[in-house]
């Protein structure tokens, strides 16, 4: 009889305003925990846009982010690490937040999926590091506003989240500490 191995999946979501180090943190955590990370699909998608991002584009980003995450989960299961740790550089929650800000509302499928899709930990990136110019970033003066929007989203959903702040070394150290503490609470 072949022994079945059960793999526990820990899902980490990194969310927050633009230019707060989400991608840097995702890459650093993936390296530290020898795992994979889901890159921000919106960046790749928006680099190809010829005009302003439309609601249809946001839906494409929504589905692309979901597909990228599912592919990464499949790849993690093949690797066989236990626990398997998925690091997501942004999530579909970003699509909801941007749609509501830019278009006044988010499509119902985005809202429903955000309500249903859960992560074990959220790292909410504080807007306390310098803004870095990037042609894909739009709101340099609204980072405190978006920080509160994301915090309110996480609070209203009663999500398990930690604020990640300080310079990059501090951010990485905090996130590693919170993730290690979480892993330590898991049953063997």
N, C-alpha and C positions, 0 to 999 in steps of 0.2 A: 504494500500500500504506500502510495506517494504522500509525503508530508506536505500539507498546505501551509504556506507562509502568508500570514496576514500583515499587510503593510498599513501602518497608520499614516494618514496624511494630515500635516499641519499646514494650514493656509494662512499666510501673512499678507496683509494688504497695506501698501504704503500710499497714503493719500495726503492731499493738502494743496495749497496754492502753487502757482507757477514759481519756478526758480527757487525751490527750497531744498534741492538735493535729493529728490525722490530716486532718480536713476542712479546717482552715485551710491546712495544707501543700498538700493536693491543689488547692485553689482557687488558691493563690499560684503553684504550678508551672504549672498550666494557663494562667494569665494570662501568666506569664513566657515560656512556650514557645509561646504562641498555639495552644493545642490544647484538646481536650475532656477532661473528667474524669468518671469514673463515680462518682456519689454513692452513699453508703452506703444500700443498699436497706433494711436492718434498721431504720433510724431511721424512715423513712416507714411501714413496716409496723407497727412496735411502737407508733407514735403512735395507731393505730386499735384496738389490742387493748383488750379490756374486763377481762381477767384476766391471770394469769401466762402467760408464754410457754411453750408446750408443745413437745414434740418435733415435732409436726406443723407448728407455727409455724416452727420452725427449718428444716424442710425447705422450707416456702414461701419463707423468706428465702433459702435456698440457691438455689432455682430463680429467684427474683426477681433476685438479684445476678448470676447467670449471664446472664439475659436482658438486664439493663441493660448489662452489659459488652459483649455481642454487638451490641446496638443502637448503642452508642457506637463500636465498631469499624467498623460499617457507615457511620455518619455521618463518621468520620474518612476512610474510603476515598473518600467523595464529595467531601470537601474537597480531597483530592489533595496534601496536604502530604507532603513526603518529606525526612527520614523522618517518618512519622506517629507521634506519641507519645501513648500511652494512659496516663492517670494513673488508678489505681483507689484510691479512698478505701475502704479495707478490701477484703477478698476473701473467697472461700468458705473460706479458711483460718480466718477468724474464726468461722464456723459450726462448724467442726470443734472448735476450741478451746473454745467456749462449750458445745457439746453434751457434750464429754468432762468439762468441769467440773461442769455442772449435772445432767446425766443419767447420767454415768459412762461413756458411750460415744457415738460418733457413728455415724450410719447408714452402712452400707457404701458406698452411692453417694457420700456426702460424702467418705469416705476415699479412694475410688478416683479421684474427680475431682480432689481436691487433689493426689494423686500425679501425675496426668497433666497438669494445667494448669500451665504454666510462665510465668514472668515474667522479663524480662531483668535487672531490678534490684528488690530489695526495700529499702524504707526502714523500718527498725524504730525506732519512736518510743520514746525513753527516758522514763521516768516521773519526770523531774526538774523538772517545772513544776507549779504549784499545781493542785490538784483544783478543777474547776468543777462546782458542783451542777447536776444535770439529772435530771428524773424518770425518764429512760430509762437512767440509769447505776446500777449495782448494787454495785460492789465498790471503794469508795474506799480501803480499807486493803489491798487485794490487788494493787495495781498492780505492785510489785516482783515478786511471784509470777508475774503474767501476762507481764511482760517476759521473765522466764526461760523461761516456757512457749513463747512465740513464738520466742525465740532458739534454744531447743532444737529446735523444729520446723524452723527454717531451717538450723541446723547439720546435723541428721540428714538433711535433703534435699540437703545440699551446695549450697544456693542462694547466689547472688551478692547479698549484703546489706551494708548500711551502717547503723550506729547513728546516729540523728539526735537530737541533744541540745542543751541550752541554751535560751536564751530564743527567742521566735518569730523574731526577726531572724536569730539564729545558725542555727536549724533550716532556715530558707528558704535561707540562704547555703550551708550544707553540702549540702543536697539539690541545689541548682542546680549546685554544683561537681561533685558525683558524677555527675549526669546529663550535664553538659557533657563531663566526662572520658570517660564511656562513649561519647557520640556521636562524640567525636574519634577513637575507636579503630575506628569502623565504616568499611568500604570505601566509596568513593564510587560 
